Structure formats: C-alpha cells, structure tokens
C-alpha cells in the first residue's frame, strides 16, 4: 500500500493541521515525520479551536492511529501539556498515540542553549522559536542525543546529566547573561517523562513496514514549510529539519518508491514568521488587511506573521522539489474585498528577469514582478461548493493551476473543518 504525504509549500502556517483533520477518515495511520513543538497545527470544529504541537492532527478521530516518527524531536513537558488538553475531550490517546523509540528528546538545557545562542547573535538572530529545536538536532547529527528509547534504560538519568553538563558549559561559552533555574526546569522534565513513559514506544519503521504489507493506508504529516527546509529553504533563516518530501523517507523509514500522492498546502497569499527574506512582503494597508482578516498570528509563539502577495516563483520551486501531485489552497476567504490582486510571477534578479528561485532572495538582489488579476467582493465563508464561487475566484484558481501545472483539489474558505470545499 502506497503512502501519501501532506506538507506545506511556503514558510509554514499554511493550514496543514486542518487538512489532515479533514482527510483523516480516509486513512488508518497519521504519521508525523519531522520537526518539533515549534510547529503549531490549528484545528477548528464544533466551535472549538485546538492547537497541536507534537501530536499528529488525526488524534480527534476515533479510528486512526497517530504516530510520532523518528524524525520528530519531542519535548516531554510540551507533549504532556498537549495530552492534558486532550483529556478535556475524552480522547483515548493511550491506545491511539504511538511514539518512535528513535525520536530525539528536547532537554531543558536544549531550550536554554537555544536562548543563549539566539541572544549572542544580536541583530543577526534567525528568529528561533526558542523551543530548543536547533540544539536538539545539532546533538542528533553530532551523535550526542538522548532518544525516546533511552528512557527504557536504567541509566537514562545519568546519560541526561552528562549531556546537560556539556550544555551548561556551552551556554557559558556564549557569554550572555541568562537567568534560569535548572533544578525547577528539570523537576518539570522528570515529571513529564514519567507521564510520557505511560505511552507506547515502538520501533516505528518496522510498524510502518508491517502496516504497508497489511494494506493499511498511511498519511505522512509534515510540519513547518518547504521554504524553511534546512537544505532547500532560505538558509540560514530556516528550521533544523528536512521539511520537504524527502524528510518523510528519513523521518519515518518509508522507501521513496512507496510514496504515491504528495499533497501541497499553500495560502492564497503568503506569510512568514520571524526573520528572513520575503520578496512579496507588504508594508501597506493591503498587508495590514490580510493580517487582520486572516488572524495572522503564530499558533506556537503568538508572533505576528508578515503578509504579502502570493509568490508563484517560490511556490513553483516548492512544487518541483516535493513532486507535488495535488494542491490545496487555504484562506481563499481572506482575499475577499480586494479590488485587484497581485501575483508574483517572476523576479527581477540582479537586473535580469528570472522565473526560478535563486540562491539568494535578499531584497538587494530580488524585486518581485507582478501580474494583476481582478479580485472578488463576495463573502466565501458561507459557501459549500465550487459552483457558488465568484467567477473571479475561479479565474484565480485556473491561473494558478496553469502556472504551477498542478491541479488544486481543495479550497478552504474558513477555519472550521466544514469550510473545506473539494473541487
């Protein structure tokens, strides 16, 4: 049985959680393959908003198994908070949530090291969420990390102590003043680990292999967005994992030839949180309107998102490197009321017009070239089928499909799971 992937095509915050929730009934297993609690997947139904940071977005459905794969980094304290929030809704996560033994743990000192590193950069900071993600992946690639499976060993606390001592020395090396109470942080960490150990730890790659052999359907859920990929994103303003389709292979142990559909999620416009280049960013009333109507604040950090027109150069790049087979456009309703919409279809790069995503998109090198199309005034949030769409929206969709050479199969017209229109 083939595996389908779902991932973001911009700088994250595209609405992946909502679509996973909408699609979950079609799958036996929802498997998160990378990232950490710097991700925030927001789901809304029955007039309640839910935000998940580590747990896959299929957890609210009774049938699907939810797996946190080896490519994910896990903060026990944050995960336990998520579990306690699920308790309010009588979710049987102990039978529905599985954790890979090979997933790495975020330690309290990882978070402190993250803060010290960011503070030492001054104006050159990269906009870290300060969740300890980067330092955890550094320990993973440096072969120093502590993994979920280590919690089953009798000496795991000794292993923790050795690594924490190393981190404290590194924090001191950064030479910044950082006030913290490590004993208090460790008390919370140890308590959370005790609760975490009540969940089921598995050899996830074997579990997924057997599931495929048994014909079970699997949806791999990505976090962040393709333009934050550590290899293919706007480096160094990126995350620390592979957010692109290749990350599902390494983050779950899925063979490339087992991947079938690749669902690419994007907003009808573009947003970015934190630092880094953003060619179509708006600093005028249009940008402010997008932010206000779209409620553009990070679900993990609460930080205001920067807003801009849709960047097709960057989006086409993400479609290509991921092998996207189906596109899903989010927040189409936010663009209602704009008389004219602009779409970036090329860059002026160092004085020449290009249509590919270059090595450097800093503002001194790149200027967006726009195509203008007519906007629409109708409120989309009450619409339930494509036939109700205004002609201008259909034209917008057709234009994007032609440029991206990929069909748009879902359009979201609001945050609720019911406000999802299959094309």
Secondary structure, DSSP 8 states (H G I E B T S, - for coil): --EEEEEESSSS-SSHHHHHHHHGGG-SEEEE-SB-TT--EEEEETTEEEEESSS-TTTTSSS-EEEE-TTBEE-HHHHHHHHHHHHTTT--HHHHEEEETT-EE--HHHHHHHHHHHHHHGGG-----SSSHHHHHHHHHTT---BGGGGGSTTHHHHHHHHHHHHHHHHHHTT------HHHHHHHHHHHHHHHTTSEEE-HHHHHHHHHHTT--EEEE--S-GGG-TTTSSTTSS-SS--STHHHHHHHT--GGGEEEEEEEEESSEEE-SSS--TTB--SHHHHHHHHHTT-B-TTT--B-EEE-EEHHHHHHHHHHHT--EEEEE-GGGGTT-SEEEEEEEEEETTEEE-S--S---TTTEEEEEEEEE---S--TT--SGGGS-HHHHHHHHHHHHHHTS-EEEEE-SSBTTSEEE-
